[in-house]
Every structure is written in structure tokens, then in C-alpha cells.
Amino acid sequence: MAKPFRPHAHLDSGYHHIPDEVMVFPTYADLKREMKYLIEKAPNKMVRVYRHRRGDWGEWYEHWEFNHKRKPHIVKEGWC
């Protein structure tokens, strides 16, 4: 089993020459609590989340955006 790491959110800059903003959170629950703010802050209104899943090996990713009711939801997820 891989060593767990803290979840981190990538806010896409939208440009290749400008690096993404990366924010590290102590827990996944803390990250989800701030998700609405993160999506609003992102220039392209999408946040990529990378995290460790308990009992599994590898890195799990999620792409978050607003749905039509302005609530954050996952549009894509899987293993890296």
C-alpha cells in the first residue's frame, strides 16, 4: 500500500506559460468544504483534485465544476 498524502487542489490558470495554483488541505473533508470558493476562484471554473484513497494504491483524481444549480459536482474521476 502506498504512503498516504494530503489531498491537493489544482486551479487551472488556462495558459501553458502560467503555472497552476496548488492548494494543499489537511483532509478531504476540508477540501470539499472549500470547493465552492475554489471553483469560483479558478479562471476556467474547474478544479482538479488529487488524493489518496484509503486501502488503495495509487493516486485518485477528480475534476469538479458547478452544475446547472451552481452546486459543485464531479464531472470526471479515476486513477492516475
Order of alpha helices (4+ residues) and beta strands (2+ residues): beta-beta-alpha-alpha-beta-beta-beta
